[in-house]
Amino acid sequence: MRSTTTTLCTAALLGLGAGPAAASAADGGAAVPAASVQHSAPGPAGTGPAPPRAATAALAQNSCSNYSPGQASAVGSTLIRYFDDISLGNYPGAWSMLTQSDHDRIGGYNTFTDGVSSSVDTNIVYHAEHLRSGCRVAAEVSFTSYQAPSLSPDGQDPCDNWDLDYYMVQQPGGYWLIDSAQPAYGNGWSSCG
């Protein structure tokens, strides 16, 4: 995945060295091909869009037994809003796409905004989903991030390529939020240069 998140935010979001391993069919995840994702523009800077709402009654029931590959667009919608909001400077909107446990892991809103303040994400590719235990879905996303070099993972790169599994949790209203992110392969990032 390629991201424009800064070192602060990336390290906090990834929980480097902690959390579940990347999802794969080999470790019990059921691979599900990603569906096409409808892009929805975020609200004006500073307003933050409402979390995406599910379009089906099955999603509204908030049950993993109702999860199907067709829900990839609902999961993807959250991820698209998250990346758009970061790139457009709508940090309240991006923050609203994260669960409370991810807020706690990151260390609060100010730490988050400090980490993404110079980030712009491009080349976002939604590869696949894996249904995980506990009603969680791991969505593999690759992207390129451009940021102030001091905010990159190594503190030197203005551009990084990312490949991450975003762990998503369905909410009571049927929409999905990002609960954490882990490298899909290796350390999850490499310099563009």
C-alpha positions as CSV (number, residue, x, y, z in Angstrom):
1,M,0.0,0.0,0.0
2,R,1.2,3.5,-0.7
3,S,0.4,6.1,1.9
4,T,1.1,9.7,2.7
5,T,0.8,9.2,6.4
6,T,3.6,10.6,8.5
7,T,5.9,8.6,10.8
8,L,3.9,9.6,13.8
9,C,0.6,8.5,12.4
10,T,1.9,5.5,10.5
11,A,3.7,4.1,13.5
12,A,0.7,4.7,15.8
13,L,-1.8,3.4,13.3
14,L,0.3,0.3,12.5
15,G,1.1,-0.3,16.2
16,L,4.5,-1.3,14.9
17,G,5.5,-4.6,16.6
18,A,2.1,-5.2,18.1
19,G,-1.3,-6.5,17.0
20,P,-2.4,-9.3,14.7
21,A,-0.4,-10.6,11.9
22,A,-1.4,-9.7,8.3
23,A,-4.5,-11.6,7.2
24,S,-4.1,-14.4,4.7
25,A,-6.0,-17.4,3.6
26,A,-3.2,-19.5,5.0
27,D,-3.7,-18.3,8.6
28,G,-7.5,-18.7,8.6
29,G,-8.7,-15.7,6.7
30,A,-11.1,-16.4,3.9
31,A,-9.9,-14.5,0.8
32,V,-12.6,-12.4,-0.8
33,P,-12.0,-10.5,-4.1
34,A,-12.4,-6.8,-3.7
35,A,-15.4,-5.3,-5.5
36,S,-15.3,-2.0,-7.2
37,V,-15.5,0.9,-4.8
38,Q,-17.7,3.9,-5.4
39,H,-15.8,7.1,-4.7
40,S,-17.7,9.6,-2.5
41,A,-16.2,13.0,-2.0
42,P,-15.7,14.1,1.5
43,G,-17.4,17.1,3.0
44,P,-15.8,20.6,3.1
45,A,-12.6,20.7,5.0
46,G,-13.1,20.6,8.8
47,T,-16.7,19.2,8.6
48,G,-16.0,15.5,8.3
49,P,-18.5,13.3,6.4
50,A,-20.8,11.1,8.3
51,P,-19.6,7.5,8.3
52,P,-20.7,5.6,5.3
53,R,-24.0,3.7,5.7
54,A,-24.6,0.2,4.4
55,A,-27.0,-0.2,1.6
56,T,-28.4,-3.6,2.5
57,A,-30.5,-5.0,5.4
58,A,-27.9,-7.7,6.0
59,L,-25.3,-5.2,6.8
60,A,-27.6,-3.3,9.1
61,Q,-28.1,-6.4,11.2
62,N,-24.4,-6.2,12.2
63,S,-23.7,-9.9,12.0
64,C,-20.6,-11.6,10.5
65,S,-22.8,-14.4,9.3
66,N,-24.3,-11.8,6.9
67,Y,-21.0,-10.7,5.5
68,S,-20.5,-11.4,1.8
69,P,-18.1,-10.3,-0.9
70,G,-20.6,-7.8,-2.1
71,Q,-20.0,-5.7,1.0
72,A,-16.5,-5.0,-0.2
73,S,-17.9,-1.7,-1.6
74,A,-19.0,-0.7,1.9
75,V,-15.6,-1.5,3.4
76,G,-13.9,0.2,0.5
77,S,-16.1,3.3,0.9
78,T,-14.7,3.9,4.4
79,L,-11.1,3.5,3.1
80,I,-11.7,5.9,0.2
81,R,-13.2,8.5,2.5
82,Y,-10.2,8.1,4.9
83,F,-7.6,8.6,2.2
84,D,-9.5,11.4,0.5
85,D,-9.9,13.2,3.8
86,I,-6.2,13.0,4.6
87,S,-5.2,14.2,1.2
88,L,-7.7,17.1,1.3
89,G,-6.7,18.1,4.9
90,N,-10.1,17.1,6.3
91,Y,-8.6,15.6,9.4
92,P,-11.9,15.4,11.4
93,G,-13.4,13.4,8.5
94,A,-10.4,11.0,8.4
95,W,-10.4,10.7,12.2
96,S,-14.1,9.8,12.1
97,M,-13.3,6.7,9.9
98,L,-11.3,5.2,12.9
99,T,-12.6,3.2,15.9
100,Q,-12.2,4.4,19.4
101,S,-9.6,1.7,20.0
102,D,-7.6,3.1,17.1
103,H,-8.0,6.6,18.5
104,D,-6.5,5.3,21.7
105,R,-3.7,3.4,19.9
106,I,-2.7,6.5,17.9
107,G,-2.6,8.6,21.1
108,G,-5.3,11.2,20.3
109,Y,-6.5,13.5,17.6
110,N,-3.5,15.9,17.8
111,T,-1.0,13.1,17.4
112,F,-3.0,11.9,14.4
113,T,-3.1,15.4,12.7
114,D,0.6,16.0,13.4
115,G,1.3,12.7,11.6
116,V,-0.8,13.3,8.5
117,S,-0.6,17.1,8.2
118,S,1.7,17.1,5.1
119,S,0.4,13.8,3.6
120,V,-1.1,13.3,0.1
121,D,-2.0,9.8,-0.9
122,T,-2.1,8.6,-4.5
123,N,-2.3,5.4,-6.6
124,I,-4.7,3.8,-4.0
125,V,-5.5,0.2,-5.0
126,Y,-8.0,-1.9,-3.1
127,H,-6.7,-5.5,-3.6
128,A,-8.7,-7.9,-1.6
129,E,-10.5,-8.6,1.7
130,H,-10.2,-11.5,4.1
131,L,-12.9,-12.3,6.6
132,R,-11.3,-12.6,10.0
133,S,-12.5,-13.9,13.4
134,G,-14.4,-11.6,15.6
135,C,-16.4,-9.9,12.8
136,R,-13.3,-8.2,11.4
137,V,-12.4,-7.8,7.8
138,A,-8.8,-7.3,6.7
139,A,-8.7,-5.2,3.5
140,E,-5.4,-5.1,1.6
141,V,-4.6,-1.7,0.2
142,S,-1.5,-0.4,-1.6
143,F,-0.8,3.3,-2.1
144,T,1.9,6.0,-2.5
145,S,2.2,8.7,0.0
146,Y,4.0,12.1,-0.4
147,Q,4.8,13.9,2.9
148,A,7.4,16.1,4.6
149,P,10.5,13.9,4.7
150,S,10.8,14.2,8.4
151,L,7.3,12.6,8.7
152,S,8.2,9.5,6.7
153,P,8.8,6.2,8.4
154,D,12.6,6.6,8.1
155,G,12.5,10.4,8.6
156,Q,14.1,11.0,5.1
157,D,11.7,10.1,2.3
158,P,9.3,12.6,0.6
159,C,7.6,9.6,-1.1
160,D,6.8,6.1,0.2
161,N,5.0,3.0,-1.3
162,W,2.8,1.1,1.1
163,D,1.0,-2.3,1.2
164,L,-1.1,-2.6,4.3
165,D,-4.0,-4.7,5.7
166,Y,-6.6,-2.4,7.2
167,Y,-8.6,-4.3,9.9
168,M,-12.2,-3.1,9.6
169,V,-15.0,-3.5,12.1
170,Q,-18.7,-3.3,11.3
171,Q,-20.6,-0.8,13.4
172,P,-24.2,-1.2,14.7
173,G,-25.5,1.1,11.9
174,G,-24.0,-1.3,9.3
175,Y,-21.1,0.9,8.3
176,W,-17.4,-0.1,8.7
177,L,-14.6,1.7,10.6
178,I,-10.8,1.2,10.5
179,D,-9.8,-0.6,13.7
180,S,-6.0,-0.9,13.0
181,A,-3.6,-1.5,10.2
182,Q,-0.7,-3.9,9.8
183,P,1.9,-4.5,7.0
184,A,0.5,-6.9,4.4
185,Y,4.1,-8.0,3.6
186,G,7.4,-7.3,5.3
187,N,7.5,-3.9,7.0
188,G,4.6,-2.6,4.8
189,W,6.5,0.3,3.1
190,S,9.4,1.2,0.9
191,S,10.9,4.4,-0.4
192,C,9.8,5.5,-3.8
193,G,13.4,6.4,-4.6
